[in-house]
Amino acid sequence: MEYGLIGEKLGHSFSKEVHNQIGDYEYLIHEIPREDVPAFMIAKDFKGINVTIPYKETVMPFLNYIDDAAKEIGSVNTIVNKDGVLYGYNTDFIGLKNLILSTGLDLCGKKVLILGTGGTSKTSLAVSKAMKAREIVVVSRSAANGCVSYQQAVEEHSDAAVILNATPCGMFPKLEGCPIDIDNFPKLEGVVDVIYNPLRSRLVLDAQKRGLKAQGGLLMLVQQAIAAAQFFFGKPIEQDVCDRIYRKLVGQKLNIVLAGMPGSGKTTVGKRLSQDLGMQFIDTDEEIVSRTGKTPSEIITQEGEQAFRDIEAQVCADVAGKTHCVIATGGGAILREENVRHLKNNGEIFFIDRNLEMIVPTGDRPLTNSLDKLKATYEKRYPIYKAIADHHIVSDNDVEHTVETIKGAVR
């Protein structure tokens, strides 16, 4: 391996995709068991590598030179091999600082909570100091070495203004994970999560639901990769390269999630979008049929709506980890908050708002098979659709107009 990433578990990583867009060099993902790290470092069989959890501190004793900034932070995420001499750097610092700034947060004079104690936590501490935070509190499960416990964080530091998550809690594939309940922090102004897969962790989604400034770590990943490549090859890379890669990566990962009333055209629009944009198409109702051998109508009629919603919820959870998909949801999928959260992990929700007068009741939809049921369902769900939507698409025009409007929103 000439260039690549080492870590313990790397199924979540987008690093290869980022580096493949930076320059003409092969970048590999290399999982290494903890006990094999010393032999790998001693062999020095690489030109340049990035290091991720849990080895950002583990590799340091094997380095011949550690940059002053990385030494002060206490962790290394970039190593360059120059004729057998290993040089260590920390490019996470610039990545995290730029992520915080792009989120619109100012740490100066604020109390900051840092969740976690690993290498990224140390970077978060250094960045917080550099940005002149008034008070910095590191939170850990053990509450050792000057850290506070999560319970103490709630009881003694509820006035925190900013939370930086430097733990893997909520990272793919365990998307339901959330390191702390932000409702315990009434003065919170924003959240920054270094997790980038999913694009929006549960912690970020909870913060955004409260109207707080919040962002996941994808921009940090790109920024630190650009900085690492500059160390690899010893030459500067323009900022517009970073901006281009970030925008492209978001486009390659983001799901388009279609929500709306039964009969609003979600499947038709979704298939067109899938074809035009080269994205996989998933219809959650069709997925239910594939799994159960029954249509939603049959499940509702035979087993009741609750049984159907339970199956639908599992489907929504399962598709949450997918990327670059067009997902057409059942009309009632948004009735459960957990479904909305799952679908927003990697997706933006588009409410296909078709006028009720243009929707025809059909016998294969037992919940809306008459005009009265349709109207009652519409009145109940309409405010929910509006509340959960990232984009409100009025779809009284033809399919072509709706498709082009959505495409314009995601470009």
C-alpha positions in Angstrom: 0.0 0.0 0.0 1.4 3.4 -1.0 -1.4 5.6 0.3 -4.4 4.8 2.4 -6.3 4.7 5.7 -5.7 2.5 8.7 -8.1 1.8 11.4 -9.9 -1.0 13.3 -13.3 -1.0 11.6 -13.6 1.0 8.4 -16.9 -0.1 6.8 -18.2 3.4 7.3 -15.4 5.2 5.6 -15.7 7.6 2.7 -12.0 8.4 2.7 -11.1 6.5 -0.5 -13.8 8.3 -2.4 -12.5 11.7 -1.2 -8.8 10.9 -2.0 -9.7 9.5 -5.4 -11.0 13.0 -6.3 -8.0 14.9 -5.0 -5.4 13.5 -7.3 -4.0 10.7 -9.4 -2.9 8.2 -6.7 -4.3 4.9 -5.4 -5.7 5.2 -1.9 -6.7 2.0 -0.1 -8.7 1.3 3.0 -6.8 -1.1 5.4 -8.4 -2.5 8.5 -5.9 -3.6 11.1 -6.5 -5.6 14.3 -5.1 -3.8 17.3 -2.4 -6.4 17.9 -1.1 -6.0 14.4 -0.5 -2.3 14.5 3.1 -2.5 15.8 4.2 -4.8 13.0 2.5 -2.6 10.4 4.3 0.5 11.7 7.7 -1.2 12.0 7.4 -2.5 8.4 6.9 1.1 7.1 5.4 -0.4 3.9 3.7 2.8 2.8 4.4 6.3 1.5 1.6 8.2 3.3 -1.3 7.1 5.4 -4.2 8.5 7.4 -5.0 7.1 10.8 -8.5 6.9 12.4 -10.0 5.5 15.5 -8.8 3.9 17.7 -5.1 4.3 16.6 -4.5 8.0 16.5 -2.5 7.8 19.7 -1.3 4.2 19.3 0.9 5.0 16.3 2.8 7.9 17.9 5.6 5.9 19.6 6.6 4.5 16.2 7.2 8.0 14.6 10.6 9.6 14.2 9.2 13.1 14.1 5.9 14.6 15.3 4.8 18.0 14.2 4.6 20.5 17.1 0.9 21.0 16.6 0.2 17.3 16.6 2.5 16.9 19.6 0.5 19.5 21.5 -2.8 17.9 20.6 -1.6 14.5 21.5 -2.8 12.6 18.5 -1.8 12.0 14.9 -4.0 11.3 11.9 -1.5 11.7 9.0 1.9 9.9 8.6 4.4 10.5 5.8 7.2 8.1 5.1 10.3 9.9 3.8 13.0 7.4 3.1 12.2 5.3 6.1 11.7 8.3 8.5 8.1 8.6 9.7 6.7 12.1 10.1 3.4 12.5 12.0 0.9 15.4 11.6 -2.7 16.2 12.7 -4.9 17.6 9.9 -8.1 17.0 11.9 -7.5 20.4 13.6 -8.0 22.5 10.4 -10.9 20.2 9.4 -12.7 20.5 12.7 -12.1 24.3 13.0 -13.5 24.9 9.5 -16.5 22.6 10.2 -17.4 24.6 13.3 -17.1 27.9 11.4 -19.2 26.6 8.5 -21.9 25.6 11.0 -22.1 29.2 12.0 -20.9 28.7 15.6 -18.7 31.0 17.6 -16.9 29.3 20.5 -15.4 32.5 21.9 -16.6 33.0 25.5 -18.8 29.9 25.4 -19.0 26.8 27.5 -18.2 23.8 25.3 -18.9 20.1 26.0 -16.6 17.6 24.3 -18.0 14.1 24.2 -15.4 11.3 24.2 -11.7 11.0 25.2 -9.9 9.6 22.1 -7.7 11.2 19.5 -10.5 13.3 18.0 -11.5 14.5 21.5 -7.9 15.8 21.9 -8.2 17.7 18.6 -11.6 19.1 19.7 -10.0 20.3 22.9 -7.2 22.0 21.0 -9.6 23.6 18.5 -11.9 24.8 21.4 -8.9 26.5 23.1 -7.8 28.1 19.9 -11.3 29.4 19.3 -11.2 30.9 22.8 -13.9 28.9 24.5 -14.6 30.2 28.0 -14.9 26.7 29.6 -14.2 23.3 28.1 -15.6 20.2 29.7 -14.6 16.7 28.5 -17.3 14.1 29.0 -16.5 10.4 29.3 -18.2 7.2 30.5 -15.6 6.6 33.2 -15.2 10.2 34.4 -11.5 9.7 34.9 -8.5 11.9 34.3 -10.3 15.2 34.8 -13.3 14.3 32.7 -16.9 14.4 34.0 -19.5 11.6 33.5 -22.5 12.0 31.3 -24.7 12.3 34.3 -22.5 15.1 35.7 -22.6 16.8 32.3 -26.4 17.0 32.6 -26.5 17.9 36.3 -23.6 20.4 36.4 -23.2 21.7 32.9 -26.7 22.1 31.5 -25.7 25.7 30.6 -23.4 24.5 27.9 -23.6 26.5 24.6 -22.0 24.0 22.2 -21.6 20.3 22.1 -18.8 18.6 20.1 -19.3 14.9 19.6 -15.9 13.1 19.2 -17.3 9.6 19.8 -18.4 7.0 17.2 -21.9 6.8 18.8 -24.5 7.0 16.1 -22.0 6.0 13.3 -23.0 3.6 10.5 -24.3 0.9 10.9 -25.6 1.7 14.4 -27.6 4.8 13.3 -29.9 4.8 16.4 -27.0 5.7 18.7 -27.0 9.1 20.4 -24.4 9.9 23.0 -26.4 12.5 24.9 -30.0 13.9 25.2 -29.7 17.6 24.1 -33.1 18.4 25.7 -31.1 18.5 29.0 -29.3 21.6 27.7 -31.7 24.5 27.4 -29.0 27.1 26.5 -27.5 25.0 23.7 -26.7 27.0 20.6 -25.4 24.3 18.4 -24.0 20.8 17.8 -21.0 19.6 15.7 -20.7 15.9 15.2 -17.5 14.5 13.6 -19.5 11.5 12.3 -20.0 11.8 8.6 -21.7 8.4 7.9 -24.6 9.0 8.1 -24.7 12.5 6.8 -26.8 13.5 9.7 -26.5 11.5 12.9 -29.3 11.3 15.4 -27.6 13.9 17.5 -27.5 16.3 14.6 -31.1 15.6 13.7 -32.2 16.2 17.3 -30.4 19.5 17.3 -31.8 20.6 14.0 -35.3 19.7 15.1 -34.9 22.1 18.0 -33.9 24.8 15.5 -30.2 24.8 16.5 -27.2 25.1 14.3 -25.9 21.6 13.7 -23.8 19.7 11.2 -22.2 16.3 10.6 -18.5 15.8 9.9 -18.4 15.3 6.1 -16.8 18.7 5.5 -14.2 18.0 8.2 -13.4 14.7 6.4 -12.8 16.5 3.1 -10.8 19.4 4.7 -8.5 17.1 6.6 -8.0 14.8 3.5 -6.9 17.8 1.5 -4.5 18.8 4.2 -3.2 15.3 4.4 -2.6 15.1 0.6 -0.6 18.3 0.9 1.7 16.6 3.3 1.8 13.4 1.2 3.0 15.3 -1.9 4.5 18.4 -0.5 2.5 20.9 -2.6 -0.5 23.1 -1.9 -4.1 22.3 -3.1 -6.5 25.2 -3.8 -9.5 25.7 -1.6 -11.9 25.4 -4.5 -10.8 21.7 -4.9 -12.1 21.1 -1.4 -15.4 22.9 -2.1 -15.9 20.9 -5.3 -15.2 17.6 -3.7 -17.5 18.3 -0.8 -20.4 19.3 -3.1 -19.8 16.3 -5.3 -19.7 13.9 -2.3 -22.9 15.2 -0.9 -24.5 14.7 -4.2 -23.2 11.1 -4.4 -24.4 10.2 -0.9 -27.7 12.1 -0.4 -31.0 10.3 -0.7 -34.1 11.9 -2.2 -37.0 10.9 0.0 -40.5 11.4 -1.4 -43.4 11.8 1.1 -47.0 12.7 0.5 -50.6 11.4 0.3 -51.4 8.1 -1.4 -52.0 9.0 -5.1 -49.8 12.0 -5.0 -47.5 10.5 -7.7 -44.5 9.6 -5.5 -43.7 6.3 -7.3 -44.0 7.8 -10.8 -41.9 10.8 -9.9 -39.4 8.6 -8.0 -38.8 6.3 -11.0 -38.3 9.3 -13.3 -35.8 10.8 -10.9 -34.0 7.5 -10.5 -33.6 7.2 -14.3 -32.6 10.8 -14.8 -30.1 11.0 -12.0 -28.7 7.4 -12.1 -29.9 6.7 -8.6 -31.3 3.4 -7.2 -35.1 3.5 -6.7 -36.7 2.1 -3.6 -40.4 2.0 -3.0 -41.0 1.2 0.7 -44.4 -0.4 -0.1 -42.8 -2.6 -2.7 -40.1 -3.6 -0.2 -42.9 -4.6 2.2 -44.4 -6.8 -0.5 -41.0 -8.4 -1.2 -40.5 -9.2 2.5 -43.9 -10.4 3.5 -45.5 -11.6 0.2 -48.5 -9.4 1.0 -49.5 -6.0 -0.2 -49.9 -3.1 2.4 -53.7 -3.4 1.8 -53.7 -7.1 2.6 -51.6 -6.6 5.8 -53.9 -3.8 7.0 -57.1 -5.8 6.2 -55.8 -9.1 7.7 -53.6 -7.9 10.6 -54.5 -4.3 11.3 -52.8 -1.0 10.7 -50.5 -1.4 13.7 -48.9 -4.5 12.3 -48.4 -2.8 9.0 -46.8 0.2 10.6 -44.4 -2.0 12.5 -43.2 -3.6 9.3 -43.0 -0.3 7.6 -40.9 1.1 10.4 -38.4 -1.8 10.0 -38.1 -1.1 6.3 -37.5 2.6 6.9 -34.8 1.7 9.4 -33.1 -0.7 7.0 -33.0 1.8 4.1 -31.7 4.6 6.3 -28.1 3.5 5.9 -28.3 3.4 2.1 -27.0 6.3 0.0 -27.7 7.9 -3.4 -31.2 6.5 -3.6 -34.6 7.8 -4.5 -37.0 6.5 -1.8 -40.7 6.7 -2.3 -42.5 6.2 1.1 -46.0 5.1 1.9 -48.4 7.9 2.7 -48.4 7.2 6.4 -44.7 6.5 6.9 -44.3 10.0 8.4 -46.7 9.3 11.2 -43.9 7.7 13.2 -41.2 10.1 14.3 -38.6 7.3 14.2 -39.3 6.8 10.5 -38.7 10.5 9.8 -35.5 10.4 11.7 -34.2 7.3 9.9 -35.1 8.7 6.5 -33.3 12.0 7.3 -30.0 10.2 8.3 -28.9 10.3 4.7 -31.8 11.9 3.0 -33.8 15.1 2.5 -37.5 14.8 2.5 -39.5 16.2 -0.4 -43.2 16.7 0.4 -45.1 16.1 -2.9 -48.1 18.3 -2.3 -50.8 17.4 -4.7 -54.2 19.1 -4.4 -56.8 16.9 -2.7 -59.1 17.4 -5.6 -56.6 15.7 -7.9 -56.3 12.6 -5.8 -58.7 9.8 -6.5 -59.8 7.3 -3.7 -59.1 3.6 -4.8 -60.2 0.3 -3.4 -56.6 -1.0 -2.9 -56.0 1.6 -0.2 -58.2 0.7 2.8 -57.3 3.8 4.8 -58.3 6.2 1.9 -60.8 4.1 -0.2 -63.6 6.7 0.1 -63.8 10.4 -0.4 -64.6 10.9 3.3 -61.7 8.8 4.5 -59.4 10.6 2.0 -60.4 14.0 3.3 -60.0 13.0 6.9 -56.6 11.5 6.3 -55.5 14.5 4.3 -56.5 17.0 7.0 -54.7 14.9 9.7 -51.5 14.4 7.8 -51.1 17.6 5.9 -49.5 19.6 8.8 -47.2 16.7 9.5 -46.0 16.6 5.9 -45.2 20.3 6.0 -43.5 20.1 9.4 -41.1 17.2 8.5 -40.3 18.3 4.9 -36.9 19.7 3.9 -38.5 20.8 0.6 -42.2 21.5 -0.1 -43.0 20.7 -3.8 -46.4 21.8 -5.0 -47.2 19.2 -7.6 -50.4 20.3 -9.3 -48.6 20.4 -12.6 -47.4 17.5 -14.7 -44.8 14.9 -13.7 -42.1 16.6 -15.8 -42.5 19.8 -13.8 -42.3 18.1 -10.5 -39.2 16.1 -11.5 -37.4 19.1 -12.7 -38.3 21.1 -9.6 -36.8 18.4 -7.4 -33.7 18.0 -9.5 -33.2 21.8 -9.3 -33.4 21.6 -5.5 -30.7 18.9 -5.2 -28.2 20.4 -7.7 
